[in-house]
Amino acid sequence: MLLYKPLSELDGGNFRKSLRSEFGIVIARISQDVRTVVFPGEICDALSLPNEFNRLFIQVVARATQGAPMYYQEPYVPATDRRLHISDMKS
């Protein structure tokens, strides 16, 4: 069951598919808001990044067909030259 899986098994997983297969919950919409923020000094030190390192802060909310929120995520993305595609998903 999804609820009792160790974090190592959930890392990189597809929550949308897991919620559907384990609980029959259909995610109808995923919205994502993005802003840049500065890593605190202790985080920069721990990750060997320059002090006051900028990163993307993404807030993700997935909603079921009735509009109720089903999950919330806050991924952090370090600065990169790579392109990152972010879009809303509707099923």
PyMOL commands that place a pseudoatom at each C-alpha (Angstrom):
pseudoatom trace, name=CA, resn=MET, resi=1, chain=A, elem=C, hetatm=0, pos=[0.000, 0.000, 0.000]
pseudoatom trace, name=CA, resn=LEU, resi=2, chain=A, elem=C, hetatm=0, pos=[1.257, 3.450, -0.976]
pseudoatom trace, name=CA, resn=LEU, resi=3, chain=A, elem=C, hetatm=0, pos=[0.788, 4.864, 2.519]
pseudoatom trace, name=CA, resn=TYR, resi=4, chain=A, elem=C, hetatm=0, pos=[3.263, 2.425, 4.087]
pseudoatom trace, name=CA, resn=LYS, resi=5, chain=A, elem=C, hetatm=0, pos=[5.953, 2.355, 1.407]
pseudoatom trace, name=CA, resn=PRO, resi=6, chain=A, elem=C, hetatm=0, pos=[9.392, 3.625, 2.444]
pseudoatom trace, name=CA, resn=LEU, resi=7, chain=A, elem=C, hetatm=0, pos=[10.409, 7.008, 1.015]
pseudoatom trace, name=CA, resn=SER, resi=8, chain=A, elem=C, hetatm=0, pos=[13.145, 5.326, -1.032]
pseudoatom trace, name=CA, resn=GLU, resi=9, chain=A, elem=C, hetatm=0, pos=[10.450, 3.459, -3.017]
pseudoatom trace, name=CA, resn=LEU, resi=10, chain=A, elem=C, hetatm=0, pos=[8.422, 6.643, -3.585]
pseudoatom trace, name=CA, resn=ASP, resi=11, chain=A, elem=C, hetatm=0, pos=[11.381, 8.699, -4.834]
pseudoatom trace, name=CA, resn=GLY, resi=12, chain=A, elem=C, hetatm=0, pos=[10.795, 9.538, -8.488]
pseudoatom trace, name=CA, resn=GLY, resi=13, chain=A, elem=C, hetatm=0, pos=[7.382, 7.868, -8.449]
pseudoatom trace, name=CA, resn=ASN, resi=14, chain=A, elem=C, hetatm=0, pos=[4.306, 9.041, -10.308]
pseudoatom trace, name=CA, resn=PHE, resi=15, chain=A, elem=C, hetatm=0, pos=[1.831, 10.062, -7.585]
pseudoatom trace, name=CA, resn=ARG, resi=16, chain=A, elem=C, hetatm=0, pos=[-0.966, 10.501, -10.103]
pseudoatom trace, name=CA, resn=LYS, resi=17, chain=A, elem=C, hetatm=0, pos=[-0.717, 6.879, -11.268]
pseudoatom trace, name=CA, resn=SER, resi=18, chain=A, elem=C, hetatm=0, pos=[-0.194, 5.558, -7.736]
pseudoatom trace, name=CA, resn=LEU, resi=19, chain=A, elem=C, hetatm=0, pos=[-3.296, 7.298, -6.363]
pseudoatom trace, name=CA, resn=ARG, resi=20, chain=A, elem=C, hetatm=0, pos=[-5.377, 5.884, -9.195]
pseudoatom trace, name=CA, resn=SER, resi=21, chain=A, elem=C, hetatm=0, pos=[-4.122, 2.303, -8.903]
pseudoatom trace, name=CA, resn=GLU, resi=22, chain=A, elem=C, hetatm=0, pos=[-4.075, 2.136, -5.075]
pseudoatom trace, name=CA, resn=PHE, resi=23, chain=A, elem=C, hetatm=0, pos=[-7.158, 4.183, -4.167]
pseudoatom trace, name=CA, resn=GLY, resi=24, chain=A, elem=C, hetatm=0, pos=[-9.150, 4.726, -7.376]
pseudoatom trace, name=CA, resn=ILE, resi=25, chain=A, elem=C, hetatm=0, pos=[-8.573, 8.511, -7.156]
pseudoatom trace, name=CA, resn=VAL, resi=26, chain=A, elem=C, hetatm=0, pos=[-8.517, 10.275, -10.513]
pseudoatom trace, name=CA, resn=ILE, resi=27, chain=A, elem=C, hetatm=0, pos=[-6.421, 13.447, -10.676]
pseudoatom trace, name=CA, resn=ALA, resi=28, chain=A, elem=C, hetatm=0, pos=[-8.223, 15.890, -12.940]
pseudoatom trace, name=CA, resn=ARG, resi=29, chain=A, elem=C, hetatm=0, pos=[-5.914, 18.898, -12.659]
pseudoatom trace, name=CA, resn=ILE, resi=30, chain=A, elem=C, hetatm=0, pos=[-2.380, 19.683, -11.556]
pseudoatom trace, name=CA, resn=SER, resi=31, chain=A, elem=C, hetatm=0, pos=[-1.372, 23.316, -11.126]
pseudoatom trace, name=CA, resn=GLN, resi=32, chain=A, elem=C, hetatm=0, pos=[2.189, 24.516, -10.648]
pseudoatom trace, name=CA, resn=ASP, resi=33, chain=A, elem=C, hetatm=0, pos=[3.395, 27.896, -9.426]
pseudoatom trace, name=CA, resn=VAL, resi=34, chain=A, elem=C, hetatm=0, pos=[7.061, 28.805, -9.760]
pseudoatom trace, name=CA, resn=ARG, resi=35, chain=A, elem=C, hetatm=0, pos=[9.258, 31.505, -8.237]
pseudoatom trace, name=CA, resn=THR, resi=36, chain=A, elem=C, hetatm=0, pos=[12.953, 31.962, -7.600]
pseudoatom trace, name=CA, resn=VAL, resi=37, chain=A, elem=C, hetatm=0, pos=[14.259, 31.982, -4.042]
pseudoatom trace, name=CA, resn=VAL, resi=38, chain=A, elem=C, hetatm=0, pos=[17.707, 32.024, -2.440]
pseudoatom trace, name=CA, resn=PHE, resi=39, chain=A, elem=C, hetatm=0, pos=[19.107, 28.975, -0.668]
pseudoatom trace, name=CA, resn=PRO, resi=40, chain=A, elem=C, hetatm=0, pos=[19.942, 29.696, 2.981]
pseudoatom trace, name=CA, resn=GLY, resi=41, chain=A, elem=C, hetatm=0, pos=[23.678, 29.647, 3.760]
pseudoatom trace, name=CA, resn=GLU, resi=42, chain=A, elem=C, hetatm=0, pos=[23.567, 26.326, 5.639]
pseudoatom trace, name=CA, resn=ILE, resi=43, chain=A, elem=C, hetatm=0, pos=[21.883, 24.634, 2.663]
pseudoatom trace, name=CA, resn=CYS, resi=44, chain=A, elem=C, hetatm=0, pos=[24.498, 26.061, 0.275]
pseudoatom trace, name=CA, resn=ASP, resi=45, chain=A, elem=C, hetatm=0, pos=[27.241, 24.751, 2.551]
pseudoatom trace, name=CA, resn=ALA, resi=46, chain=A, elem=C, hetatm=0, pos=[25.658, 21.285, 2.771]
pseudoatom trace, name=CA, resn=LEU, resi=47, chain=A, elem=C, hetatm=0, pos=[25.330, 21.065, -1.021]
pseudoatom trace, name=CA, resn=SER, resi=48, chain=A, elem=C, hetatm=0, pos=[28.684, 22.731, -1.819]
pseudoatom trace, name=CA, resn=LEU, resi=49, chain=A, elem=C, hetatm=0, pos=[26.936, 25.576, -3.660]
pseudoatom trace, name=CA, resn=PRO, resi=50, chain=A, elem=C, hetatm=0, pos=[27.932, 29.245, -3.705]
pseudoatom trace, name=CA, resn=ASN, resi=51, chain=A, elem=C, hetatm=0, pos=[26.388, 31.293, -0.906]
pseudoatom trace, name=CA, resn=GLU, resi=52, chain=A, elem=C, hetatm=0, pos=[23.059, 32.934, -1.713]
pseudoatom trace, name=CA, resn=PHE, resi=53, chain=A, elem=C, hetatm=0, pos=[22.506, 30.455, -4.527]
pseudoatom trace, name=CA, resn=ASN, resi=54, chain=A, elem=C, hetatm=0, pos=[19.248, 30.993, -6.485]
pseudoatom trace, name=CA, resn=ARG, resi=55, chain=A, elem=C, hetatm=0, pos=[16.902, 28.128, -7.180]
pseudoatom trace, name=CA, resn=LEU, resi=56, chain=A, elem=C, hetatm=0, pos=[13.401, 27.534, -8.489]
pseudoatom trace, name=CA, resn=PHE, resi=57, chain=A, elem=C, hetatm=0, pos=[10.756, 26.869, -5.870]
pseudoatom trace, name=CA, resn=ILE, resi=58, chain=A, elem=C, hetatm=0, pos=[7.761, 25.040, -7.347]
pseudoatom trace, name=CA, resn=GLN, resi=59, chain=A, elem=C, hetatm=0, pos=[4.438, 24.555, -5.589]
pseudoatom trace, name=CA, resn=VAL, resi=60, chain=A, elem=C, hetatm=0, pos=[2.398, 21.711, -7.068]
pseudoatom trace, name=CA, resn=VAL, resi=61, chain=A, elem=C, hetatm=0, pos=[-1.248, 21.008, -6.195]
pseudoatom trace, name=CA, resn=ALA, resi=62, chain=A, elem=C, hetatm=0, pos=[-3.079, 18.019, -7.670]
pseudoatom trace, name=CA, resn=ARG, resi=63, chain=A, elem=C, hetatm=0, pos=[-6.881, 18.021, -7.519]
pseudoatom trace, name=CA, resn=ALA, resi=64, chain=A, elem=C, hetatm=0, pos=[-9.416, 15.237, -7.981]
pseudoatom trace, name=CA, resn=THR, resi=65, chain=A, elem=C, hetatm=0, pos=[-12.364, 15.506, -10.349]
pseudoatom trace, name=CA, resn=GLN, resi=66, chain=A, elem=C, hetatm=0, pos=[-14.482, 17.095, -7.575]
pseudoatom trace, name=CA, resn=GLY, resi=67, chain=A, elem=C, hetatm=0, pos=[-11.819, 19.792, -7.085]
pseudoatom trace, name=CA, resn=ALA, resi=68, chain=A, elem=C, hetatm=0, pos=[-10.568, 18.517, -3.731]
pseudoatom trace, name=CA, resn=PRO, resi=69, chain=A, elem=C, hetatm=0, pos=[-6.764, 18.709, -3.306]
pseudoatom trace, name=CA, resn=MET, resi=70, chain=A, elem=C, hetatm=0, pos=[-5.187, 15.236, -3.293]
pseudoatom trace, name=CA, resn=TYR, resi=71, chain=A, elem=C, hetatm=0, pos=[-1.497, 16.026, -2.955]
pseudoatom trace, name=CA, resn=TYR, resi=72, chain=A, elem=C, hetatm=0, pos=[0.887, 18.935, -2.553]
pseudoatom trace, name=CA, resn=GLN, resi=73, chain=A, elem=C, hetatm=0, pos=[4.585, 19.035, -3.450]
pseudoatom trace, name=CA, resn=GLU, resi=74, chain=A, elem=C, hetatm=0, pos=[7.378, 21.592, -3.098]
pseudoatom trace, name=CA, resn=PRO, resi=75, chain=A, elem=C, hetatm=0, pos=[10.261, 20.556, -5.361]
pseudoatom trace, name=CA, resn=TYR, resi=76, chain=A, elem=C, hetatm=0, pos=[13.375, 22.749, -5.465]
pseudoatom trace, name=CA, resn=VAL, resi=77, chain=A, elem=C, hetatm=0, pos=[15.431, 23.026, -8.642]
pseudoatom trace, name=CA, resn=PRO, resi=78, chain=A, elem=C, hetatm=0, pos=[18.982, 24.457, -8.624]
pseudoatom trace, name=CA, resn=ALA, resi=79, chain=A, elem=C, hetatm=0, pos=[19.952, 26.947, -11.321]
pseudoatom trace, name=CA, resn=THR, resi=80, chain=A, elem=C, hetatm=0, pos=[20.862, 25.272, -14.599]
pseudoatom trace, name=CA, resn=ASP, resi=81, chain=A, elem=C, hetatm=0, pos=[21.346, 26.032, -18.284]
pseudoatom trace, name=CA, resn=ARG, resi=82, chain=A, elem=C, hetatm=0, pos=[18.876, 23.262, -19.122]
pseudoatom trace, name=CA, resn=ARG, resi=83, chain=A, elem=C, hetatm=0, pos=[15.329, 23.995, -20.205]
pseudoatom trace, name=CA, resn=LEU, resi=84, chain=A, elem=C, hetatm=0, pos=[12.569, 23.018, -17.771]
pseudoatom trace, name=CA, resn=HIS, resi=85, chain=A, elem=C, hetatm=0, pos=[9.066, 22.545, -19.174]
pseudoatom trace, name=CA, resn=ILE, resi=86, chain=A, elem=C, hetatm=0, pos=[6.246, 23.165, -16.693]
pseudoatom trace, name=CA, resn=SER, resi=87, chain=A, elem=C, hetatm=0, pos=[2.580, 23.126, -17.634]
pseudoatom trace, name=CA, resn=ASP, resi=88, chain=A, elem=C, hetatm=0, pos=[-0.844, 22.507, -16.112]
pseudoatom trace, name=CA, resn=MET, resi=89, chain=A, elem=C, hetatm=0, pos=[-2.280, 19.050, -16.692]
pseudoatom trace, name=CA, resn=LYS, resi=90, chain=A, elem=C, hetatm=0, pos=[-5.939, 18.331, -17.311]
pseudoatom trace, name=CA, resn=SER, resi=91, chain=A, elem=C, hetatm=0, pos=[-7.279, 14.856, -17.922]
for i in range(1, 91): cmd.bond("trace and resi %d" % i, "trace and resi %d" % (i + 1))
show_as sticks, trace
zoom trace
